[in-house]
Amino acid sequence: METPLMTTDAPLTWDLAAVKNHLLSSIQSELGRLVTLAESATAPRDLELAVLKASFGLGRLMLALLMSLLCRRSTERELELRGLDSERVSFRLEQDYWATQATTLGPIAFPMFAYRERREGHSVTRTPAREEVLTLHGYARSSELCLEWESRLGSEFPFRRAQEALTFFTHGELSLEDTTIASHMVAVGSAIERHWLYRSLDEIKEILRTCAERDRRTGRAVMYASTDAHAGRRYVDATWDAAWKMANGIRFWCVDRRTGQPIHLGGEYTWGDCEEVGRRLTELVSEGLLPPNGDYGDGLVVELAVITDGQPWLKDHFLAHLPWAHAVLDVYHALECLSRFAKSCFGHTKSAITAWYRRMAQHLLPTGTKTRQPKTRRGHKKSPKGQSQLQRHQLRTSRPAQSGWDLLGALYEESVPDEHAGDFDKLLKYFENNVYRMDYDVYRERGFQIGSGAMESLHRSAAQLRLKLPGARWLEATSQAIFNLRLLQLSGRWSEFWGQEELTRLLVNAFEAHRERRSESGAA
């Protein structure tokens, strides 16, 4: 549908009543055309498509007229403030002073009501709408709603597919380049500050108070925290050489006591090292999202369980910031260590692997607990002959009886072939360093989770499904923007972010920073 945007030569006298009449006339005209289609026995699918096309056309007309009205009022306000009347200005309504904008309805064009003050000597053209109405126009020719769509699609799909999806779902009315979507998504993603990636403090407290599972011993709500690294291919050192890098993820959650499903409370990713993870955790504690001793105030005190793998850096850079928490070694990592050693030491026969693995795993998860079966390594036929390398029974008897010490005691009594003594020493050291986090019988008695499956699932939902694509290589800014946008969605604050009053200012700052980064990158 092609309808003239304006039919008057005196736009500043163009009032709202005229706009309404113009729109009503256009709507009646389109409705008449659609009724004619229906009377001619047009197929239902074609009718629906015609209605959609008409809706997009009328929507573009309506939006263009309303944007013109905003621009007109912006000019009127400035003229009033400057004490100018229409006799002292000339209005610039030629195409050079029209704005074009990509919207979710398709591209629109409308006059910005620029004006030139009549002076002797020289005059300057002024366009108040550039500052008040079209603040983002100098950085992106997309509306804020269109930027939201681009960011959502770009964070969900490869950029070419995001381009195709945008065109498909607007029925061909809007088509943007995939590079445009990528650039806009990176700028928007960088505008998402860290606090948006977590539920609000009030919402976290309400969830913990009303939904979270309880500690069977204390009756308090149980909250979980974890950190783990996700490997991705990232360009480094301003070159096109991509290397595997680790993005460290942090996640908080609780378990719904009605459904048993995890409730995501917040999380983030950083390409920084272990010290950066520790710094961010310190900030979360100081901001009250992880209050000391689990005390959120108003009588809400929670039990915090930190479930992680056995990486050495976790003790100093993660657990040290949460001394009141229950430190739990992810049981699946512990079992995996036993499984790997069993396969390397007894790989000549599946029965030997299974027997040794089950015997050791029984100390961690006793009394009929279901454990994963290790797979036999094909072709490994070394004999498990040899003598015990370590006899340290006194360590077992000097500590309280718990799962980790029971396992260590059993390992100290084992005999392994000489050729596997080195691997056996590493296994012992692993469990010795983490034994204080392996009291699984007590954890299960209190109803705690003992596996970090929620953290592993975050890798899939926030990273792998979008970033680990065949042949994909990433700039840090691009991958970080994807992390931020996907975690913003997981936190349930997507609409809140896009509806905030300061959105335009945040986006302007983000686009300016993005432009500076690209300029520095080009200069390099």
VENJOGI-V621573 format. One line per field, one symbol per residue. ss: DSSP state (H for helix, E for strand, L for the rest). phi: phi as a letter, one per 30 degrees, with the letter a starting at -180 (. if undefined). psi: psi as a letter, one per 40 degrees, with the letter a starting at -180 (. if undefined). Layout:
ss=???
phi=???
psi=???
//
This chain:
ss=LLLLLLLLLLHHHLLHHHHHHHHHHHHHHHHHHHHHHHHLLLLHHHHHHHHHHHHHHHHHHHHHHHHHHHHHHHHHHHHHHHLLLHHHEEEELLHHHEEEEEELLEEEEEELLEEEELLLLLLLEELLHHHHLLLLLLLLLELHHHHHHHHHHHHHLLHHHHHHHHHHHLLLLLLLLHHHHHHHHHHHHHLLLHHHHELLHHHHHHHHHHLELELLLLLLEEEEEEEEEEEEEEELLLLLLEEEEEEEEEEEEEEELLLLLEEEEEEEEELLLHHHHHHHHHHHHHLLLLLHHHEEELLEEEEEEEEELLLLHHHHHLHHHLLLLEEEELHHHHHHHHHHHHHHHLLLLHHHHHHHHHHHHHHHLLLLLLLLLLLLLLLLLLLLLLLLLLLLHHHHHLLLLLHHHHHHHHHHLLLLLHHHHHHHHHHHHHHHHHHHHLLHHHHHHHLLLLLLHHHHHHHHHHHHHHHLLLLLLELHHHHHHHHHHHHHHHLLLHHHHHLLLLHHHHHHHHHHHHHHHHHHHHHL
phi=.cbedbbbcbddcdcddddddddddddddddddddddddciddeddddddddddddddddddddddddddddddddddddddiccddcbbcccdedccccbdbdcjdbbadchdbbddbdjbbbdbbedddcccddddcbccdddddddddddddcbedddddddddddchidbbbdddddddddddddddddedddbededdddddddccddcdddciddcbcbabaccdbdbdbhhbcdcbdbccdcbbcabcdddcicdcdcllabbdddddddddddddddddjdbdeiicdihicbccccccbdcdeddddcbdddbdddddbdedddddddddddddddbddadddddddddddddddbdiiddbdddddddicbdddckcdcbbbdddddcbddaedddddedddddcbdedcdddddddddedddcddcbddddedddiddbbcedddddeddcbddcccceidbbdeddddddeddddddddiceddddcdddeddddddddddddddddddddd
psi=hhhhdifiegdeehiddddddddddddddddddddddddefiiddddddddddddddddddddddddddddddddddddddefiideeihhgeidefiiihhieeiiiiiiefiihhhihciihhigddddddfdededhfiidddddddddddediiddddddddddeefedhhiiddddddddddddeehiddeeiiidddddddddddiiihedeeiihiiiiiiihhihhhiffiehhihihhhihiiiihhedeeiihheiiiiieiadddddddddddddeedgiheeheifehhihhhhhiafhdedddecddegeeihhhhhdddddddddddddddfeehdddddddddddddddgigehhiihiihhiehfihfiaihdhgfddddeeiihiddddddddddeihiideedddddddddddddedeefgddddddeeiieifdddddddddecddddgihehiiidddddddddddddddeeeddddeeideddddddddddddddddddddd.
//
